[in-house]
């Protein structure tokens, strides 16, 4: 899996068809059609909305889609099971529809199966926050989280975001997430925005 999402800004349907065998064309095109209304939403995406990375389609998606809802509900359950309630900052599906948030989903290019999600909350013109990073249990170990993060980083750079922040847990459950962020150059820092000092929260930043 590459560490940068090479997103197409023109001819989305054509670019996917060119890269896929004939038997996969209808699946790739149908996925684009399903997302058409989301891509045209008020939540901005300055780069092309779909990236095809090694058989994984990463595109702007609907946090209220049925399969996405199921994954987000699982995510919230795990957050509350792993951290004190007052330390859980994961967003629910309704909150993820806020205009300040752009929401991505990673799907299998052949089947459309949901593999993972991630979101960007834009605080202002130059400050962003990574939210709702989650990989489905069946897709773990395939580099899905890395691919989603790479796509979000590309979008941040295209928008002129200079600083990307995030909050995650300090418990062992969150060790793989902290390792992923360290791999991409995130550095530990103190609380930002409305967060406060919390023994159950770890804060990170990345200069872009």
Phi and psi in degrees as a GROMACS rama.xvg file:
@    title "Ramachandran Plot"
@    xaxis  label "Phi"
@    yaxis  label "Psi"
@TYPE xy
-75.5614  163.285  UNK-2
-98.7572  7.68441  UNK-3
-137.49  133.347  UNK-4
-86.4073  117.798  UNK-5
-90.9679  98.8855  UNK-6
-95.4105  140.169  UNK-7
-86.584  130.984  UNK-8
-98.5569  -7.88659  UNK-9
-140.493  152.452  UNK-10
55.7396  54.2881  UNK-11
-57.969  -47.6904  UNK-12
-61.6499  -44.7449  UNK-13
-63.6151  -40.9939  UNK-14
-65.8675  -37.936  UNK-15
-69.3979  -39.8593  UNK-16
-63.9856  -39.3574  UNK-17
-61.8999  -31.8899  UNK-18
-91.3696  -12.3349  UNK-19
-109.401  144.789  UNK-20
-59.5038  158.995  UNK-21
-54.6072  -37.1543  UNK-22
-66.9732  -15.8389  UNK-23
-101.316  -5.13752  UNK-24
-57.8807  -48.2941  UNK-25
-63.4424  -34.5235  UNK-26
-66.5782  -47.9798  UNK-27
-62.357  -43.2877  UNK-28
-66.3219  -40.52  UNK-29
-64.8893  -34.8339  UNK-30
-63.9419  -39.5594  UNK-31
-64.1888  -44.891  UNK-32
-60.2313  -41.4846  UNK-33
-62.5735  -30.4671  UNK-34
-93.089  -1.56808  UNK-35
-53.8862  -45.24  UNK-36
-67.8499  -31.5189  UNK-37
-74.0779  -42.1687  UNK-38
-59.8094  -32.5446  UNK-39
-90.4024  12.0727  UNK-40
-73.0706  175.964  UNK-41
-76.4449  -12.4899  UNK-42
-75.2947  116.12  UNK-43
-75.6794  146.244  UNK-44
-139.359  112.513  UNK-45
-83.0803  -19.5357  UNK-46
-100.188  159.574  UNK-47
-48.8373  142.976  UNK-48
-82.3975  -8.93177  UNK-49
-129.932  129.663  UNK-50
-118.284  137.587  UNK-51
-108.082  105.064  UNK-52
-118.177  99.8959  UNK-53
55.6327  41.9937  UNK-54
87.0715  4.70176  UNK-55
-114.906  122.939  UNK-56
-91.9458  125.789  UNK-57
-115.655  118.236  UNK-58
-148.788  163.051  UNK-59
-64.4099  134.572  UNK-60
-138.559  178.001  UNK-61
-100.198  116.68  UNK-62
-64.8679  -9.42385  UNK-63
-104.491  7.47403  UNK-64
-62.9055  144.698  UNK-65
-53.8675  -46.5386  UNK-66
-70.9794  -32.159  UNK-67
-67.7124  -42.7487  UNK-68
-56.211  -42.9806  UNK-69
-62.5456  -42.337  UNK-70
-68.6707  -40.3046  UNK-71
-66.8798  -36.5964  UNK-72
-64.7865  -40.7385  UNK-73
-62.0921  -42.3718  UNK-74
-59.4005  -47.7979  UNK-75
-63.9651  -40.6134  UNK-76
-59.0404  -44.8458  UNK-77
-66.3075  -36.6976  UNK-78
-63.0033  -44.9837  UNK-79
-71.9692  -25.4326  UNK-80
-77.8016  -22.5385  UNK-81
-102.031  -19.9212  UNK-82
-135.398  156.261  UNK-83
-59.4551  147.187  UNK-84
-55.3992  -38.578  UNK-85
-70.7661  -10.7151  UNK-86
-104.866  5.02691  UNK-87
-90.7045  119.531  UNK-88
-116.941  12.6463  UNK-89
-65.5694  142.166  UNK-90
-90.0524  142.703  UNK-91
-82.9303  168.781  UNK-92
-56.2733  -38.6072  UNK-93
-63.1983  -43.8499  UNK-94
-62.821  -30.7436  UNK-95
-74.1778  -6.64013  UNK-96
-91.4381  -0.15528  UNK-97
-58.1942  141.056  UNK-98
-59.149  -21.158  UNK-99
-77.9143  -6.07211  UNK-100
-114.553  133.374  UNK-101
-109.697  130.692  UNK-102
-117.913  128.492  UNK-103
-112.811  150.961  UNK-104
-129.254  145.193  UNK-105
-105.111  128.651  UNK-106
-131.308  150.464  UNK-107
-64.2417  129.64  UNK-108
-65.9929  -24.9737  UNK-109
-89.9381  -42.4766  UNK-110
-105.944  -18.4078  UNK-111
80.0464  3.2301  UNK-112
-60.267  136.496  UNK-113
-72.2681  127.128  UNK-114
-109.79  -29.6062  UNK-115
-178.012  171.314  UNK-116
-143.096  166.555  UNK-117
-168.626  159.386  UNK-118
-144.909  157.267  UNK-119
-123.048  122.389  UNK-120
-101.273  121.501  UNK-121
-97.4818  113.201  UNK-122
-77.6788  -41.6943  UNK-123
-155.085  -167.731  UNK-124
-61.302  -27.7627  UNK-125
-121.291  0.416449  UNK-126
-121.466  125.346  UNK-127
-126.108  161.339  UNK-128
-133.063  130.838  UNK-129
-80.5966  131.295  UNK-130
-136.484  158.404  UNK-131
54.8519  39.5669  UNK-132
-76.5375  121.906  UNK-133
-154.13  134.182  UNK-134
-113.006  138.75  UNK-135
-65.6066  153.277  UNK-136
-58.6023  -38.5926  UNK-137
-69.7554  -21.5977  UNK-138
-101.669  0.743053  UNK-139
-65.9647  141.091  UNK-140
91.6504  -0.268451  UNK-141
-99.4712  2.2582  UNK-142
79.6567  19.1977  UNK-143
-64.2517  -46.5581  UNK-144
-60.5883  -40.7273  UNK-145
-61.9021  -41.5756  UNK-146
-66.253  -43.4162  UNK-147
-63.5776  -44.7764  UNK-148
-62.084  -42.2903  UNK-149
-61.43  -40.5024  UNK-150
-64.6611  -40.737  UNK-151
-67.2593  -39.4577  UNK-152
-62.8586  -40.5683  UNK-153
-61.1082  -42.7513  UNK-154
-64.0395  -41.3656  UNK-155
-58.6447  -46.5584  UNK-156
-63.1197  -39.1865  UNK-157
-65.9338  -32.8169  UNK-158
-82.2081  -12.2827  UNK-159
86.8947  17.1987  UNK-160
-67.0336  129.244  UNK-161
-100.316  -29.4549  UNK-162
-132.042  128.36  UNK-163
-115.767  127.372  UNK-164
-116.167  163.023  UNK-165
-159.139  157.901  UNK-166
-122.579  135.799  UNK-167
-142.414  178.45  UNK-168
-84.8593  162.182  UNK-169
-97.704  -9.17098  UNK-170
-72.1888  162.807  UNK-171
-58.0691  -31.3928  UNK-172
-54.0502  -32.3593  UNK-173
-93.4854  3.76319  UNK-174
-57.5494  -43.5594  UNK-175
-61.2102  -37.0483  UNK-176
-65.7324  -44.4075  UNK-177
-63.3114  -36.6077  UNK-178
-65.8012  -40.216  UNK-179
-61.5581  -45.6164  UNK-180
-66.7222  -38.3719  UNK-181
-62.7013  -38.1512  UNK-182
-59.5877  -34.7364  UNK-183
-90.3979  5.7642  UNK-184
94.9217  7.54701  UNK-185
-67.057  142.161  UNK-186
-117.581  145.102  UNK-187
-64.3793  144.222  UNK-188
-152.282  -179.79  UNK-189
-85.0256  -176.393  UNK-190
-59.9992  152.205  UNK-191
-133.991  167.593  UNK-192
50.0337  -123.98  UNK-193
-95.7167  6.03493  UNK-194
-74.6473  159.945  UNK-195
-130.245  168.766  UNK-196
-58.749  130.878  UNK-197
-154.707  124.424  UNK-198
-63.5741  -19.7883  UNK-199
-95.5188  0.728573  UNK-200
-120.499  138.444  UNK-201
-117.781  136.542  UNK-202
-116.037  141.991  UNK-203
-138.391  157.584  UNK-204
-141.437  153.361  UNK-205
-135.8  124.14  UNK-206
-83.684  129.733  UNK-207
